[in-house]
Amino acid sequence: MFQPASLKGDSPTPIDERIRKKFLVLYIVIIILSLIPASLFEFWYITLFWSETNFWIFFIALPFNVFLSIYLIQLSAILISVLFLKIIILIHNPKEGIFKRSIEDRDYFFWSIRNIVKKWPLYVTSSNPFPWLKNRFTLRFYGVKIGKKAICDNSWISSEFVSIGKNVIIGMNSTILSFAIEQDNFILKKIIVEDNVLIGAKCILLPGTIIKRDTKLSAHSYTNHNQILEENSIYRGHPAKLYENG
């Protein structure tokens, strides 16, 4: 099972090494394309301000230049990856289920390709000066639903098949995995966290988990596959069991 290495890491997007080698060029192309807008911006900036009369403006505006360049690279990476994803989804539409962990299995194969496409933008946004953009902003581009006033900045969230409701609090180092690899099987199932749910620190939600509204999951707990945590209750343990109802 995959575990977060640090809070600075990107969202969990593991890639089968066999597929990574075949599509390394795709990954490099996405990086290069995402750097083009920032390169054009830098060319314009240097051309405009690097002169005897304007050199002081060049240095005064340099911090703003760096700031804008960072966000230009990140936004370009996201938009380019979304464009590639739309093409990939036209070829093979993602779906939930239990599949074979084999490159011959189209669902596993295209899941790895989607992760290749998302890897670079998720990496650069994880280094954002405003870290909340990694989850609340970036993941929404990939179809992850995150409700208003949800706090999930210090958690690890899969980049697809996840729905988080309003007023949800997800504790530090908690992990939401809509995928799992168990021996020769690959599992991909949607995780649903309804409104007003509180998830403690270092919890793990496994594929298919549904947490109904107003429920609390105590720290250091984890759920089973396809587990349903009922409404207005408290769960804790390994795996999570009902501790208090209502």
C-alpha positions as CSV (number, residue, x, y, z in Angstrom):
1,M,0.0,0.0,0.0
2,F,1.3,3.5,-0.8
3,Q,2.0,5.9,2.0
4,P,2.8,9.6,1.9
5,A,6.5,10.3,2.3
6,S,6.0,14.0,3.3
7,L,3.5,16.7,3.3
8,K,5.4,18.4,0.4
9,G,4.7,15.4,-1.9
10,D,2.3,15.6,-4.8
11,S,-0.9,13.6,-4.9
12,P,-0.6,9.8,-5.1
13,T,0.1,9.1,-8.8
14,P,2.1,5.8,-8.9
15,I,3.1,4.6,-12.4
16,D,4.0,1.1,-13.5
17,E,7.6,1.1,-14.4
18,R,7.0,-0.8,-17.6
19,I,4.6,1.9,-18.8
20,R,6.8,4.8,-17.5
21,K,9.6,3.7,-19.8
22,K,7.3,3.5,-22.8
23,F,5.8,6.9,-22.2
24,L,8.7,8.9,-20.8
25,V,8.7,11.0,-24.0
26,L,5.1,12.1,-23.2
27,Y,6.1,13.2,-19.7
28,I,9.0,15.3,-21.2
29,V,6.8,16.8,-23.8
30,I,4.3,18.0,-21.1
31,I,7.2,19.6,-19.2
32,I,8.6,21.4,-22.3
33,L,5.1,22.7,-23.3
34,S,4.4,24.0,-19.9
35,L,7.7,26.0,-19.8
36,I,7.0,27.7,-23.2
37,P,4.6,30.5,-21.8
38,A,7.0,31.3,-18.9
39,S,9.9,31.4,-21.4
40,L,8.0,33.9,-23.6
41,F,7.2,36.0,-20.6
42,E,10.8,36.1,-19.5
43,F,11.9,37.1,-23.0
44,W,9.4,39.9,-23.0
45,Y,10.5,41.0,-19.5
46,I,14.2,41.1,-20.3
47,T,13.6,42.8,-23.7
48,L,11.5,45.5,-22.1
49,F,13.4,46.3,-19.0
50,W,17.1,45.3,-19.6
51,S,18.4,48.7,-20.8
52,E,20.4,51.6,-19.5
53,T,17.3,53.6,-18.8
54,N,15.1,50.9,-17.3
55,F,17.6,48.6,-15.6
56,W,16.5,49.8,-12.1
57,I,12.9,48.8,-13.0
58,F,14.3,45.4,-14.0
59,F,15.7,44.7,-10.5
60,I,12.7,46.3,-8.6
61,A,10.2,44.2,-10.5
62,L,12.3,41.0,-10.3
63,P,10.5,39.5,-7.3
64,F,7.2,40.0,-9.0
65,N,8.7,38.4,-12.1
66,V,9.7,35.3,-10.2
67,F,6.3,35.1,-8.5
68,L,4.4,35.4,-11.8
69,S,6.8,32.9,-13.5
70,I,6.1,30.3,-10.9
71,Y,2.4,30.5,-11.3
72,L,2.6,30.7,-15.1
73,I,4.5,27.4,-15.1
74,Q,2.0,25.8,-12.8
75,L,-1.1,27.0,-14.6
76,S,0.4,26.1,-18.0
77,A,1.3,22.6,-16.7
78,I,-2.3,22.0,-15.4
79,L,-4.0,23.2,-18.6
80,I,-1.7,21.2,-20.9
81,S,-2.2,18.1,-18.8
82,V,-6.0,18.6,-18.9
83,L,-5.9,18.8,-22.7
84,F,-3.9,15.6,-22.9
85,L,-6.3,13.9,-20.4
86,K,-9.3,14.8,-22.5
87,I,-7.7,13.1,-25.5
88,I,-6.8,10.0,-23.4
89,I,-10.3,9.8,-21.9
90,L,-11.8,9.9,-25.4
91,I,-9.7,6.8,-26.2
92,H,-10.6,5.0,-22.9
93,N,-13.1,6.3,-20.4
94,P,-12.0,5.7,-16.7
95,K,-14.3,3.4,-14.7
96,E,-14.4,1.9,-11.3
97,G,-13.8,-1.8,-10.7
98,I,-11.3,-4.6,-9.9
99,F,-8.9,-5.2,-12.7
100,K,-5.7,-7.1,-13.4
101,R,-2.4,-5.4,-12.6
102,S,-1.2,-6.1,-16.1
103,I,-0.3,-3.7,-18.9
104,E,-2.5,-5.9,-21.0
105,D,-5.5,-4.7,-19.0
106,R,-6.7,-1.5,-20.6
107,D,-8.1,0.0,-17.3
108,Y,-4.8,-0.5,-15.5
109,F,-2.8,0.6,-18.6
110,F,-4.7,3.9,-19.1
111,W,-4.8,4.6,-15.3
112,S,-1.0,4.6,-15.4
113,I,-0.9,6.9,-18.5
114,R,-3.3,9.3,-16.8
115,N,-0.9,9.4,-13.8
116,I,2.0,10.1,-16.2
117,V,0.1,13.1,-17.6
118,K,-0.8,14.4,-14.1
119,K,2.6,13.8,-12.5
120,W,4.4,17.0,-13.5
121,P,1.6,19.5,-12.8
122,L,0.9,17.8,-9.4
123,Y,4.6,18.0,-8.6
124,V,5.1,21.7,-9.5
125,T,1.9,22.7,-7.6
126,S,3.0,20.8,-4.5
127,S,5.9,23.3,-4.3
128,N,3.5,26.2,-4.4
129,P,4.0,29.2,-2.1
130,F,0.3,28.8,-1.4
131,P,0.1,25.1,-0.6
132,W,-3.7,25.0,-0.4
133,L,-3.7,25.3,-4.2
134,K,-2.4,21.8,-4.5
135,N,-5.7,20.2,-3.3
136,R,-8.4,22.9,-3.5
137,F,-7.4,24.2,-6.9
138,T,-5.4,21.7,-8.9
139,L,-7.3,18.5,-8.1
140,R,-10.6,20.1,-9.2
141,F,-9.2,20.3,-12.7
142,Y,-9.0,16.5,-12.7
143,G,-12.5,16.0,-11.6
144,V,-12.0,15.7,-7.8
145,K,-15.0,17.4,-6.0
146,I,-14.0,19.4,-3.0
147,G,-16.9,21.3,-1.3
148,K,-16.9,24.8,0.1
149,K,-15.0,25.5,3.4
150,A,-13.3,22.1,3.2
151,I,-9.9,21.9,4.9
152,C,-7.7,19.3,3.3
153,D,-4.4,21.2,2.6
154,N,-2.2,18.8,4.6
155,S,-3.6,15.5,3.3
156,W,-2.8,13.2,0.5
157,I,-5.7,12.9,-2.0
158,S,-6.0,10.7,-5.1
159,S,-6.4,12.8,-8.3
160,E,-9.6,11.0,-9.5
161,F,-12.7,9.2,-8.2
162,V,-12.9,11.3,-5.0
163,S,-15.8,13.5,-3.8
164,I,-15.4,15.6,-0.6
165,G,-18.4,17.6,0.7
166,K,-18.8,21.0,2.4
167,N,-17.3,21.8,5.8
168,V,-15.1,18.7,5.8
169,I,-11.9,18.7,7.9
170,I,-9.2,16.2,6.9
171,G,-6.4,16.0,9.5
172,M,-2.7,16.2,8.8
173,N,-1.0,13.3,7.0
174,S,-4.3,11.6,6.3
175,T,-4.5,9.7,3.0
176,I,-7.5,9.3,0.6
177,L,-6.8,6.5,-1.8
178,S,-9.3,5.7,-4.5
179,F,-6.9,3.0,-5.8
180,A,-5.2,0.0,-4.3
181,I,-2.8,-2.7,-5.6
182,E,-3.1,-6.1,-4.0
183,Q,-0.9,-8.7,-5.5
184,D,-2.1,-9.2,-9.1
185,N,-5.3,-7.1,-8.7
186,F,-5.8,-3.4,-9.2
187,I,-8.7,-1.7,-7.5
188,L,-10.2,1.6,-8.5
189,K,-13.3,2.8,-6.6
190,K,-14.8,6.2,-5.8
191,I,-14.4,7.6,-2.2
192,I,-17.3,9.8,-1.0
193,V,-16.9,12.0,2.0
194,E,-20.2,13.8,2.7
195,D,-20.8,17.2,4.4
196,N,-19.6,18.1,7.9
197,V,-17.3,15.1,8.3
198,L,-14.2,15.2,10.5
199,I,-11.3,13.0,9.7
200,G,-8.5,12.9,12.3
201,A,-4.7,13.0,11.6
202,K,-3.0,10.1,9.9
203,C,-6.1,8.3,8.8
204,I,-6.3,6.2,5.6
205,L,-9.5,5.8,3.5
206,L,-9.3,2.9,1.1
207,P,-11.1,2.5,-2.2
208,G,-14.9,2.5,-2.1
209,T,-15.2,4.1,1.3
210,I,-18.3,6.2,2.0
211,I,-18.4,8.5,5.1
212,K,-21.9,9.9,5.6
213,R,-22.6,13.4,6.9
214,D,-21.7,14.6,10.4
215,T,-19.5,11.6,11.1
216,K,-16.1,11.6,12.8
217,L,-13.2,9.2,12.1
218,S,-10.7,9.3,15.0
219,A,-7.0,9.8,14.4
220,H,-4.8,6.9,13.3
221,S,-7.8,4.9,12.0
222,Y,-8.3,3.4,8.6
223,T,-11.2,2.0,6.7
224,N,-11.7,-1.2,4.7
225,H,-12.5,-1.4,1.0
226,N,-16.1,-0.4,0.4
227,Q,-16.7,0.4,4.0
228,I,-19.7,2.6,4.8
229,L,-19.5,4.9,7.9
230,E,-23.0,5.7,8.9
231,E,-24.3,9.2,9.5
232,N,-23.7,11.2,12.7
233,S,-21.4,8.6,14.3
234,I,-17.9,8.2,15.6
235,Y,-15.6,5.5,14.3
236,R,-12.1,4.5,15.3
237,G,-9.7,1.6,15.0
238,H,-7.8,-0.6,12.6
239,P,-10.1,-1.1,10.7
240,A,-12.5,1.5,11.8
241,K,-15.4,0.3,13.9
242,L,-18.4,2.1,15.4
243,Y,-17.5,3.7,18.7
244,E,-20.5,6.0,19.3
245,N,-23.8,6.5,17.4
246,G,-25.6,9.8,17.4
